[in-house]
């Protein structure tokens, strides 16, 4: 009984996806390496070419593989930012309680990243954080604030020195959702409060105090989380 007819869990295409991922995980296929031809790989894994084609297409969408015109299919660099791009789609499309769940995750990761950044941030990165903070304080235009808010937190995530965590946080930092929050804050006259929260994060980073940075970041995202819960109502 071959792989096409064996009573295994999942579709043939899904099994093909898992087999290719296993080959990458085991080092049989390295980042940047060209895959065998579709025909050869299908024969090697004992599946049809159509199922292999679907598996390759799915892994290309996920950023694991890339098609180079006239050259073939290659394993990508497998960098966290490329593989976690779909997080942004989830954050943009989530509504209601699911969005609150994402904020809970962000609160945990943001506070950890900010604590790490407090210990590791360079003077240049700290100056960049301060620049975005000053720009946020200098305007009441939500679009400008959103841009500098995103950049403020992005610099901190990079300064934490963990590319995977930074990529996840980037995905969770939906511009669409931030726009909704900042416009809501503007209507409620809450700009002053959130500016104080950003200033507290900056002070903790400048003092290289991880625990103060963790607390400041957790309080900041926690405020957003509570605001979102209030928007949803009882």
N, C-alpha and C positions, 0 to 999 in steps of 0.2 A: 504494500500500500504506500503510495507516494505522498509527498507533502500536500498535494492538491486535494486528496480525498481522505486523508487521515482525520479522525474525529478530534481535532485539536480546538482549543479555545480561541475565539477570535476569527476574523476573516483572514483569507490568504494574504491579502494586501497588508493587513496589520502584522501578521507573522513576518512578512518580508521586511517591514519597517523595523521590527524588533531585531531581526537577524543582522541587518545592516548596522543598526545602532550597536549591537553586540560586537561586531567586527571592529568598529571604531573604538569602543571601550576597551577591547582586548589588544589594541595596537596593531591589528591586522590591516587597518586603514588609518593613515595618519593625516592630520590637518594639512591641507594643500595637496594631498595625493589624488591622482586621477583614478576613478573607479574603473574596473573592467567594463567592457562593453555590456550593454543591456542584455544581449544574447548570452554572453559568457557568464554574467552574474546570475541570470535566471537559471541557467544550466547548473551552475555551482550550488545554488541554493535549492534546486529541485522544484521550481515554481514556473508558472507560465510567464511569458514576456509581458503580457498585458498587466498581470499583477505586479511585476517588477516595475513597469512603467508608472503605475499608480503610486507605488511605494516611493519611488524616486521623486515624483511630483510632490508628494506630501512632505517629504524631508526637505525638499527645496523651499517650499512655503515656510517651513519651520526654521529655515536658516542653517540647517545642518549640511546640506549639499548646495552646490551652485552649478548652473549650466553655463558653460563658456562656448559661445557660438563658434562652431567649426573645430572645437577642441575636445569636447566631451563633458563629463560630469565630474566634479571635484568635491572633495570634503572641504568645507569652509575652514576658516581659522578657528572656529568654535569658540569665539569670544563671547563672554557673558552678555554684553550689550546687544549683540546680534541675535542670540538665542532667546532672549527675554523680551523682545520687542512686543510680543503679543500681550504682555502685562498692560501696556498702554491702552490697548483696545478694550480690555476687561474694565479698566478704570473709567474709560470714557463712556462705556455703555451701561455700566452698573447703575442701579437706581435703588432707592429705599434701603431696607435693612442690609442688602448686599454691599452697598456703599459704606455703611457704617462698619461692616466687617473689614473692608479694605482699610478703612481709617484705623481700626484697631491694630491691624498688621503694620501699617505705616508708623503708628506711634511706637510700637516695639522696636522696629528697625531704625527709625529716625533717631530715637534716643540713644541706641547703641552706637550708631554711626557717629553721632555728635560727640559722644564720650570718647570714642577712638580718635576723632579728629582733634579734640582738645589736647591729646597727648602727642599727636603726630603732625599737626598743621605747620606749614612753613610760614615764614614771614610774608612771602609773596602771596600765598593763599589767604592769609589773614587780612592782608591789605585789600585783596579782591572782595572778601566777605564784607569788609567795612565800606568799600565803594558801593556795593549793591545796597547795603543798609542805608547809606546816605542818600542814594537815588530814590529809594522807597519813601524816605522821609521828606523828600523835596517835592513830591507831587501828590495830587489827589486823583489823578487819572488812573482808573482801574487797569487799563491795558498796560501802562508803563509799570505800575506796581506789580502786576502779575509777572511780567517779564523779569523784573529784578528779584522778585520773590523766588521764582523758579531757579534763577542763576545763583542766588544766595544759598539755597539748600543744595544745589548741584555741586558747588565748590566744596561745601562741607562734606558731602558724601564722597567726593574724590579724595579729599584730605584724609578721610578715614583709612585709606590704603587698602580697601577690599573691593576689588572690581565687581565681584558678583553682587555684593550688597548694594553698591552704587547703581548697578544695572537694574536691580529689583526696585529700588527707590525711584529711579528715573521712570520706570514703568508705572509705578503707583502715583506719580505726580502728574495727574491729568490736568492739562491746561484748561480743558472745558470745565472741570469741577472747580478748579481754583478761581476761574472767572465768576462762577456762581457764588462762591464764598465771599470773594472780595466785593462783589456788587451788593450782596446781602449785608456785609459789614458796613458798606457805605451808607446804605439805607438806615441802618441801626445806629450810625454814628460811632462805630466800634473801631475805626482806624487807629485811634490812640492806643487802645488796648493791645492790638496785635503788633503795633510798632514797639511797644514796651517789651512784648514777648521776644521779638527779634533782637532787640537791644540786649536783653538778658542772655540770649544765646551767644551773642558776640562777646559780651563781657567774660563769659565763662571760657570761651575759646582763647581770648586774649590773655586770660589768667592761667591758661593751660591746666584747667581744673576739670578733669573728666566727670566727676560726680555732679558738680554744678551744671556742667553742660548737659549731662543726661537728664537731670531734673528739669532744666529750662526747655529742652526739646520736647520732653514728654508732656509738660504743661502746655506748650504751644499747640501740639497736635491734639492734645486732649481737649483744648478749647474748641478746635474745629469739629472734633467728634461730637462734643456736647451741642454745638450749634446745629449740626446735622440732625441729631436726635430731636432737637426742638422743632426743626423744620418738618419732620415726619409726623409730629404730634403723638398723642397717646396711642 
